[in-house]
Amino acid sequence: APAPVFTNTRNSPSEATSSSQSASNADASAPSPSASEALTPTQTTYPIAALPHNSPRAVSALSEGRVIAVPTDTLYGLAADANSSTGIQRIYSVKHRQAYAPLAICIANVSDLHRYCHAEHLPEQLLQQLLPGPVTLILQRRQEAPLCAELNPGLATIGVRIPDSDFIRGVCRDHGGAIALTSANISGGASPLCVNDFAHLWPLCAGVFNGMRIQADRAGSTIVDLSVLGAFKVVRPGISLAVVQSLLQSNGLRQTG
């Protein structure tokens, strides 16, 4: 079935004007289901509000193996079903991302973490303190996790996010599974804090969900490796780095690397 054509309901006046101009030349026909054609703008997509009543539209697109754009607590992201090979291929195509560059997954709750990763060695109190929040945890991936083989093949670990953002967590909850998540930009481009920062990608998405401008810098989440018992390694400094380090150390973990 054709992807829905979404109408703009929440942009500020300046964003709405720019949004209309950016999308005016896009073709209105539905996109091909082929993942290899993800780079061909074949639909007109306008942002709609990142509110609970629009979650079913996001879930429908994810279930069809399509890519959507969503706000998080740090940046706007591109998302696809983490258990869909078509969705994973499309997200790489939209970003022009090299296939060896790993994607993180996003889940709704801390209780979902053990479905995808080995976190038994971490205090539950620590997980509850860190999540939801602007941090990506790298953990050992469960072999039986419901994640497609095309998601980070050959890697024993996986990055996991639970953003402090109601909409994306609600989408994960309604979807019933993890979603693959990466920043809504061409690889190497500026990190997006509002929907207009990636207007050139709208036609490649089955839905763009507008949570207005994110009040954060462009550093992204702090990425920390917690896959080794009793230790942590900061892979990428980001938002709330000092807070994350303090929480980890106060729970008895030593910093390495």
N, C-alpha and C positions, 0 to 999 in steps of 0.2 A: 504494500500500500504506500502511496506517496507520503512523504514526511509532511507534518502539518506546517502551514505557513503561519508564523506567529506574528502578532501585532504588538506594537510598542505601547505599554501601559504605564511605565514608571520612569522613563527618562526625564531628566530636568529639561527645561525648554531648549537650552543650548545643545544638550546631548541629543534630544529628539530631532532637531534640525540637522545636525551632523549625521545622525543615524540614517535619516531619510536620504540624504545626499549620497552617503556611502553605498546604500543598497539599491539606488535607483536604476543602475545599469545591469543588475543581476537578472538572469533568465528565470522565469517563473515556473519552469517545468520541474517535475520531481527528480531527485537524484537517482542515478543508476545504483542498484544494489551491490555492484562490484566494488570491493575494497580498493582495487587498483585505480579506480576512477575518482578517488576521494579528493584529488587536487583540482577537479573540474568544477567551477562554481555553476551549479545547475538549479538553484532555487533562490528565492528571495526570503531571507530570514531577518526578522526584526526582533530586538530584545523584548522580553516580557518580564513581569515582576517575579523575582525569586521569593515567592510566597507559597504557603502550603497548598493552596488550591491548584497551583500549577505543577505540583510534584507528579501527578499522573502523566503529564505530557513528557516530562523528563524520563520517567520510568519506561514509557512506551518506546521512546527513541532508543534508550539503552537496550531494551529487549530485542530491538530490531538490528542490533549491531552497529548503531550509529554513534556519532560523536556529539556531545553537547558541551556548552561552556557554562560554567557555574562560578559563583563567588565562594571564596573560602575566608578564613580569618587572616590570611596573609596576602594572597594574590587571587586573580581570576585564573581558573584552571580549565583545561580540556579534560573531559571524562568519557570513559567508555566502559562497557561491561568487562570486568576483569576475567570473566570466564568465556569470553567470545573471541575466537581467533579473528573474525572479521572486524570486530570493534578495535582490537589491539592493532591490527594492520592499518586501519584507518587513522587511528590517533598518531601513529608514526608518520603516515603520509601527510596529514594536515600540518604537522610540525616541521616536516623535512628533517626528521630526527634519524640519526644512524641507528640501525637495528640493534647494535650492541649496547646502546645507552639505556640503562634500566628505567623502568617506570615504578612509581610507588602505587600502593593501593590505599583506598579510603574506606573506612568502615564506620558504622553508626555509634557503637558503644564499646567500652572497655571489655565487656563480657564477650564480644565477638572476636577479640584478639586471639584467643586460644584456638579458634576454628582455623586460623590461617598460619599461625606462628607458634614457636616454642617460647613461652614466656614464664614457664614454671619457676625459673630461677630468680625471678624478680618479685619483690614484695608487692602485694596487691595495693598496699598503701601508696607506694611509689607510682604505680600506674595510674591510680586515681588522682594523684597530685599533678602528674604531667598531662593527663588527657581528660577532656578535650583541651587542645591548646596548640600553639604554633611550633610544634616539634614533630619531626619524622623519626620514628624509632626503627632502626635496622635490627632485625631479628632473624633467627633461623626459620626458614620456610618449612611448613609441614608438607611432607610428600603427598599426603592425602587431601590437601587443601583444594577446595573447588575453584581452582585458578587454571586458565588454559595454558597449554604447553608453550605457546608463543609468548607468554609473559615472562620476560627475563630468563630465557633458556640458558642452562648451564650454571646459573647462580644458585647457591645454597641458601642465600639470605634474601630478604625482601624488606623494603621500606614501607612502613605503615603510618598512616595519618588518621587522626580523628579531629578534624578542625572544630574550633569553637564557633561554629556557624550552623544555625538551625536548619537552613534549607538543604544544604548538601547532606547533612546527617539524616534528615528526613527522607531524602531521595534514596540514600543507601538502605534505610529501614524499609521503605516501601518496595524497593527493588528486591530485597531479600538476599542480597549478596554484596560482595566487595565491588568497587569500581576502580578502574585504573585512573590515575590522576597525574597530570603534569601541567606546567604553566601554559597559559593561553597565549602563546607567541610562537613565532618561527624560532627554531633552536638558535641560541646566541643573541636573540633580540631582547629588547627592554622588557622587564617584568611588568605585567599589566595590573593596574589598580582600578581601572574603570572599563566599561564595555567598549568605549571608543578607542581605547588603546589597542584593540585587536579587531577593529571594524573590518579589516581586509579578510579576516577569517570567518566572518559571519556566514557567507554563502556556503562554506564547507561544513557547517554545523547544522544538525537537525533541530537545534534549539539553543538560544542564547538567553540566559536568565540573569536579569539585572538586579543586583543588590545595591546599586548605587556605588559611589566611590568608596574604596576600602581605605580606612584611616590608618595606614601603616606605611613604613618605608618599603623599598623594593628588595629588601634583603632576603625575603622568603623565610621559610621555616628553618629552624636549627635542626640539622641532621646529626643524629648521634647513634653510634653503633653500640648496642647492648647485647650483642650475640655471645659475648664471652662472660662466663660466670665471674661476678665480683668486680668487673671493670667496665669502663666506658671510654669511647673515643669520639671526639667531635670531628665528624667528617666534613661538615660545612657550617661555619658560624652563621647565625641568622637572628631573627627576632627572638628576644628574651634569652639570649645565650647565657648571661650571668645567672638568671633565675634557674634555668635548666641545670647548669653546672652545680649550683648550690643544692638543689633538690637531690641530685644524684649523689653528691658527696655526703650529704646529711643522712642518706640511707645506706652508707657504708661502701659505696662504690669508689674505686680509685680511677683516676684519669690516666690513660695511656696515650701514646702516640704524640 
